[in-house]
């Protein structure tokens, strides 16, 4: 699979098989994340892998919403993520080296995309989450105060099918009666500009 195929075929997964993810696969994802571009090469990100069953059960309730639906939404037991990778921003170092929050957030996004694509290449599904409740997640995983939670990436083997279709009236994904998730996307000709507007 080449990069174009990966970005074309990969979709966010919100239901997972109840199958553990090998630790080595998660390490490969983190390695891809650490190699992402970093503003001024400050490298202000750390990565926390969560794959212990007890901790997975503590992390899931810290997610404030799944697919824009407030808690207690999300996949039912038996279909929840079997691993998480948390992209952490070292805010203390960011301040020391004179980094900017905007650059560090872009760094976190690029690292997350590397993680997500590497997971996809290995047959894993993923869901990037920004709605984790900071205090609850921090307590569950003993995350030091110097870190800010950048992105929580849920991972596991997909237990759903998604299809991309042209955007008509809404951007909101939906499930059909067969359980297939439809993901409306704007057409290329609607978003592409050249040289000037």
PyMOL commands that set and color helices and strands:
alter all, ss='L'
color gray80, all
select helices_A, chain A and resi 3-9+23-34+39-41+53-60+91-97+101-121+134-141+188-191
alter helices_A, ss='H'
color red, helices_A
select strands_A, chain A and resi 45-50+65-66+69-70+83-90+125-129+147-156+161-166+174-175+180-185
alter strands_A, ss='S'
color yellow, strands_A
deselect
rebuild
show_as cartoon
